[in-house]
C-alpha cells in the first residue's frame, strides 16, 4: 500500500453486513434502563485507600471512623463519591 491508502483498512467478518463500519446493530431489545449501581461502602472506600481489612476493623472498634463527621459503626454503610471518609489515630 502506498499514498492515500497507507494505514487504512477495514476488518469484517462473515456475520457483518456489507459496508458495516461501526458497532454492530443489536436486533434484540436494548434500552437505556440499566440497574442503578450500588454506591461504594465505607469498607470499599477504606480498602481502596489501601487499608487492610484487619486495620479497618481495628479503627472501627476504636471508634476512629467517621463519614461526613458522623461516627460510623457499620462498615457496610453507603459512602458514595463526594462523602468524606476519615480515619484518625492508631
N, C-alpha and C positions, 0 to 999 in steps of 0.2 A: 504494500500500500504506500502511496505517496501523495503529496499535495494535500488538498482539502479533506480527503478521506482518512488521512492518517489519524489513528486513535479513535475512530468512530466505528462502533459495531453494535449489533443487535443480537440478543440472545432470546430464542424462543424454544418452546417445547411442543410436542405433538398435541397437547391439550389447549394451547393458546390459540386464540382466534387470529387469523391472518391480519397483520398490521397492528397487533396489540403492542403498545409501547408503555403502558402504565400498569398500575397494580391490577391484578385480576378482578373481575366483577364477580361478586357473590350472588348466587341465584337463590339463596335461601334468605329468610327474613333476618335482616340486620337492622337493629335500632340503635338509637343513641342512649337508650336506657341501660346504664351499667350499674352494677351494685356499688353502693357508696363504700369506699374503702374505710375500714375502721381506723380511727386515729391511733397513733402510737401511744403506748402506755408509759408510765413513769419508768418502769423497768426497761422498756425498749430504749427510751432516751438515755438512761444512765449506761446501759450496755453499749450503745452507740458511742457514748463519750469515752469508753474504754474501761469502765469499772467491771470487775468480775462479779458474778452472782453472789459469791461469798461476801465480798466487800460491800455490795449494795445492801445485803441483809444486815450486816454489822451497822451500817449507817442508819438504816431504818429502825433497828432495835434501839439504838442510842438516841433516836428522835432527831436526827440531823438532816432529814429530807423534807424539803418544802417545795410547793408548786405555787407560783404567784404569791408567795408569802404565807400560804396556809400550810400547816403541818400535815404531812402525809402518813397515813397508816396502812394504805393499800397500794402496793406497787403495781397492781393491775388497773389502777385508776387512769382514765384518759389524760394524756398530756400532749395535745396537738401542737403543731408548729405555732409559734407565737407565744406560748406559755413559757414562763421562766422556771426551770427546774434547778434548785440549788441544794448542794450538799456541802456542809462545812465541818471542820474539826476532824479529829481522829487520825 
